[in-house]
Structures are given as structure tokens and as C-alpha cells.
Amino acid sequence: MIAAVAATSAAALLAAPAALLLGHRALGRARNASRMAITTPNGVDEQGFVRIGGIEQWISVRGEDRTNPVLLELHGGPGASTAIFGARTRSWERHFTVVRWDMRGTLKTLGRNGPEGTGELSFERLYADAVEVTDHVRARLGVDKVVLLGHSYGSALGLRLARAFPERYSAYVGTDQNIHDAGRDDSVHRALLARLRAAGKRRELAAVEALHPDERRWTARERATHAKLLATSDPLTLDTMKRTVMGSLWLSPRHSLRELRLFLRGMSLSEPVAQGTAGYDDWADGTDFALPFFVFQGEKDVLTSPELARRFFDDVRAPVKGFALIEECSHFAAFRRPERFLELLLTHVRPVVTRASAHA
């Protein structure tokens, strides 16, 4: 979804003088490494490869107290690792043990296996991997249930996992919530056309107008191009892509320069995954969830509509549920405003899961 925008941002970074650029990166990475250090007696900071779905896949486990609730994060893209945000989300690890996983075809997992060793890239394969990762984490950390956090395209996986396996998850949290409705709602597409017309972007407008009216019939390349224009036509989203996403990758102390290119390559490689789910319908799949259900969405998200997410949320039946908008944010709201997102987790989610754990 964001590969082309990220590539543009990366090119701008690399256009600066090499010595100045690398010096800035070294200082930023050193600061972030210090910020990310976990020194508490009961803390955990593990990362490495685990055999999942027949290949080696990278998993990180970090937190200041192993007795905290476990938060398993499913990244979006597909192919866009959220492990790059480690320094930005450091405060989350005071209250949760945060587990991040580079799915097959993504960043460190892609670097380990290469495209030829990645195997099948489909929604069904990622879903099966996610179940296996969940059980690995539960066993490794000795917990019955984990909080499931679905981000962007990862929230499409998250909805289905939460619905199917309430015995594995203590709550579901969606952010940049991706709602499939078999193509019925075209508000995001219409808003894009309006922005392009207002900006006088005639070539881009013509490209979007030439797309088939039914988005389920778009090719993987057309879908990626549409997503690129969604992001680049909106100043807030574009600024988030440059500063929050690419800035985090550039200054991550746990990612190399080679992995900057792997980040982009993984998203391009994973385009067929989204193509395979174009006809999905979340309403038809069911709105009953046997676990607490939360959605925290950027109020100005032009990629995953907050209005559509709200409509789905309103139809959800769950033991406990909550919805909140993250102010002055588009896509990647949880990472642009990580402290606000943590506030929502602490207000709505952590009390529910800790009460349930106490009474188990």
C-alpha cells in the first residue's frame, strides 16, 4: 500500500550529502538505542527467528514487567513491519509486553528467507501463520490469552482471528481499522477524486477515473497505485509517511541500511495478498465477537475510513466495546501519536483484560 510513497521519501533522504546524512543517522540511532534499553529486573527484551509455517520468521518480545498483559501486534501493508516504531512506542512497554512479528515477505523475515524462500503469500497463509505465532507467544510467555492489536491491513487478519479464537485473545484492538464490505462503500475513492480535482492533478485524476467502477476488479498494481494516490494527495498522510514511518525506519537502532530497501521490497512483494481479499465482506462474516472489542482510529484517515469503521463497530455485539478517534491524525495514528494511543489502551483495554485475568 505505501511502498511507492516510502520509496519517494527514501530517495529524498539519500539525496543529502552522505557524510552529513550518516552522521545524523548515527546520532539518532544512538539516542533511540538508549531510549529502548530495558533494565528492569523482571523485564524482557528478546528478538530472533522462530520456525513458523515452515520458514524462519522474526519475532520481538519487549516489556518492563513480564506480569503485564501481552500485546501481540499484527502489522499492516501487507509487508510493512511496525517493529521500526520501537523507539516511538517505548512507553507502551511499561504497561504491556509488546510482541512484534515480521510476517512472511516482510523486512527481517524477508531478509532471512529471500523471495525464493518466502513460500506462499496469501491471506490464508498469513492467517495460519498468525495462529501459530499466537500459540508460540502464549507458550513462550506462559499466558492463556493475549491482547490482539491489528494495524491497517493487519486488522483484516485481526478481525477474523478475534472472531474465531476468543479462547486465545483477551481483547481485540483495531487501529487504522481495515473494513471490507465487498466494494459497497466507495467514499474513500470519491474523496480521492475530489482532492485530485481540487488540486488540479489532471494526469492523476485521469488515471483514477480510468479504473473499473468495481474495485474488486482492479489488478494488484492498480490497487497499489490507488493507495499511493490516496496517501500523496493528502498532506497530513504524506507528512506522516515521511516523518513518522520513514523517519522511524531511518533512525531505528535495530535496522540496517540494507533493511531500508527490504522494507520497500517487502511491500511490493506482498501486493498480491491484498488483491486476494478484495471481495471480502466483514458484515457477512459476522459481527458477533465473544471478547472485548475496541477500535481507535485516526479522525482524518483517508486510507481506512473512520466512518466505515464506526458503522461496522456500531453493528458489533461484544461483551465490552469501545470506539475512539485519535485527533489530528490520518493513517498510522497509533504511531504518530503513541502517547494518545497508550492513553486509550490504559483507559479502555488494560482494565478489562486485567480484571478478566484476576477472575480467571
N, C-alpha and C positions, 0 to 999 in steps of 0.2 A: 504493500500500500504506500509506503513512504520512501521507498528506495530511491526514486528519482530525485525527490526533494533533498534527501540526505546526501546524495551524490553531488548535488549543486553546492550544498553547504560545505562538504568536504573539499571540493575543488577551491572554494574561496579560502579555506584555511591554508591549503597547501600552496596557494599563490603568494603568500607572505614570504619574506626572506627566511631562509632555512634556519640560520643561527638564532634569530630572534624568536622564531616560531617554536623551535625545540627548547629554547631556554624558558619560555613562558610555560610550555607543557611540563617541563621537569619541575618547576616550582609549584605549579598547580597540583601535579600528581603527588608531590611530597606532602603538601598540605592535606590533601584528601586521604593519603595513607595514614597520617597521624590522626585525622578525624575518625577514620574507620577502625582504629585499633580497639579491640575488645580485651579488657584486662580484668574484668570482674571474676571472682573465684568460681562462680557457677556458670560462667559464660561458655559459649560455643562459637567457634569460627572454623568451619570445615568446608573445603571445596575439593572436588575431584570428579573422576569419572566412575559411573555405575553402569553395569550392563542392564539396559532397558530395551525391550523389544528386539533383542538380538544384536544390538550395537552399543558401543560405549557412549553414554550421554552425560553431560556435565551438570552437576547439582551442587549448589551452595547452601549451607546452613549456618545462619548467624543470629546471635542474640546474647543479651547480657545475663539472662537467667533462664536456665533450662526448664523451670517450672512455669514459665509464661505460656500462654496459648501459642500454638504453632499456626503460622500463616503460610499457606502454600500458594504461590503466585503463578498464574498462567499468563505468559506474555502474549502480546499481540503480533501484528504484522500481516500475515504469518511470517515468521522468521526474524522478528525484531526483539532481541533479548532485552529484558529490563534489568539485568544484572549491572548494566552500565550506570544505573542510578544509585549505586550503593552509598556514595558519599551524601547525596541529596536526601536519602531516606534513612540516614543513620539513626535518627531519633525513634523511628519505628521499632528498632531493635532493643530499646529499653523496655518495651511493653509486650513485644511478640518475638518469638523465634521465627525469623523470616527465611523461608525456603524459596530459592530461585532455581529455575531449571531451564537450560538452553535446549529447546526441543530439537528433534532431528531436523537437519537442514539449517540450524541456527548457530551462529557465532562459534563458541568453543566446541560444541558438538560437531559442527561442520568442519572445523579445523582439525579435529581428531580423525574423522572418517573420510573427509573429502566427498565431493558429489557422488563419486562412483560407489562409495561405501555407505551412503546415506539410506539406501533402500527406498521403499515406497513412501511417497509424500502425498498423503491424502488425509482428509479429516478423520476417517475411520482409523487410520494407523496412529495419528496423534492422540485420538481419544483412547485407544487401547494403551498407548504409552503412558498417558496421564493416569489411568487407573493403576498401572504398575508402579509409577512414581509415587502415587499416594500411598500405596501399601508399603513401599520401601521406606518412606518417611515415617509412617506410623510405627513400623518395626524398629527403625533406627533410633527414634526418639522415645519409644515406649509410650505412645499415646493411642487412645482408641479413635479419636477424631481430630481433624484439623480444620481450621477456617480456610475456605476456598475463595481466593481472590482472583477473579477473571478480569483481565485488562484488554480492552479493544477486541481484537479477533479471539483472544483467549477467553473472552466472556461467552462466545458462542459455544466453546467447549464446556465452559463452566456451568452454563445453564443445564446442559444435558447431563453432566456428571452429578450436579446437585439434585436434579430430579430423580436420577436413577439410583443414587447411593447415599441416602441420608444417614445410613449407619457409619459411613466413613467421614462425613463432614459435619462439623458443629454449627456452621453457618455458611451462607453464600453471600459474597460481596462482589457486585459488579461495578466497574468504573470504565468510562468510555464504552458503556454497555452496547454491544452489537445485537440488534434485534433483526431477525429475519422474518419477513412476512410474505414470502413468495412474490415479491415485487409489487404489492398493492400500494404501498406508500411511496410516492416519488417526490416528497417535499424537499429532500436534500438535493436532488437533481434539479428541481425547479429553482431552488435558491442559488445554485451554481450558475445557471443560465442568467439569472437576474444580475449577479455580481459581474459576470463577464460582459453583459450588455452595458452596465453602468460604467465599467472601466474602459469601454471601447476596445476590448480584446477580440477583434473580429476573427482572426485565424483560430483562436482557441474556441470561440463561440461556434464557429462553423464545424469544428471537429466534434464538439459535444452534440450539436444539433443533428449531426450525421449518424449518431448512434441509434441503434434499433430502439423503438419505444419501450420494449420489454427488456429490462436489464438482465433477465435470466438468459438472454440470447447473446450477451456480449462475450467476446473472447477474453482470455486471461489478460492479454495485452491491452485490450480496450478498457477492461476493469481497472488495471493499474494506471493507465493514462487518466481516466476519470478521477481516480483518487488523488493523483498528483495535482490536477487542476483544482480539486476541492481544497487542498492544502495551500497551494501557491496563490489562489485568488483571495484568500482571507489573511489579512495582515497579522492577526493575533496567532493563528495557527502556524503561519510561516515563521514568525518570531520564535514560537515555542520549539519548532523543529530545529532552528538554528542554535538557539541559546540553550534550551533545556536538553534536547536529545543529542545533537552533535557536540554541544559543549560538554555534556556529561561523558560521552564516549572519549572525547579528546583528552579529558583530564582524569579519566579513570585510572587509578594506580594498578588495577588488575587486568588491564587490557593493553596489548601492544599495538604498534603502528600497523603491523600485519593484520591485526584483528579489526581495525577500522575498515579495511577492504572486505574482510569476511562478513562484517555486519551488513554491508551493502549487498554482497553476493548472496547471502542467505535469504534476504527478502526477495530478490529476483528469482532465486531457485524455488522459493516456496509459493510463487504466484498461483500455481495450479490448485493449491489447497482451497483457497477462497473461491476459485472457479467452481469447484465441486459442490459447494454449499449454496449456490445462488438461488436454488429453488426451495430451500428450507423454509419452514413455517413454524415459528415458535408457539403461536397460538394453537395450531393443530397438534403440536407435540405435547401440549398440556400446560396449564397454568397452576396446577396444584403442586406445592412443594412441602415436604414433611420436615422442614428445618427453617430456622430464621433466615430471612431473605432481605437483602439490602442493595440499593443502587445509589451510588454517589457520582453524579455526572457533572461535567463542565457545563455551565449555563449557556455558553456560547459555542458549543461544539458543532462544527459544520460537517464533520465526518460521520459521527454517530449521533443521530438526532436526539436531544434530550426530551422532546415532545413524544417521540415514538417510544423511547424508553419509559417515559411516565405512563403512557397508555398501557403498555404491557404490565408494568408494575401495578397499576390500578386493578388489573384483572387477576393478579396473582393472589392465591389463597395460601397462607403460610401461618405457622404458629405465632410468629412475630415478624413484622416487616417495617422497613423504613426507607424513605427516599429523601435525598438532599441534593441541591445544586451547589456546585463549587463556584463561587463568584469570580467573575473576570477571567474565566478560563475557557479555552476551547478543548481540543483533544489533548491527551496527556495531562489532564487536570491534576491527577494524583501526584505527578512528578514536578509540575510547575509550582504547585502549592502543597508540598508534602506535609507541612505543619497543619494546614487546614484539614487535609485528608486524615492525618493522625487524630486530630480532634474529633472527627466524625467516627473513626474507629473506636476511640475511647468512650465516646458518649453513647453510641448505639450498639456496637458489636461486642466489645470486650465484656461489659457487664452481663450480657446474655449468655455468652459461652462460659464465663467463669462460674455463673450461677448453676448452669447445667452440669458443669464438671463437679461442682461441690455436692450436687444431689445425686450424682451417678452412683 
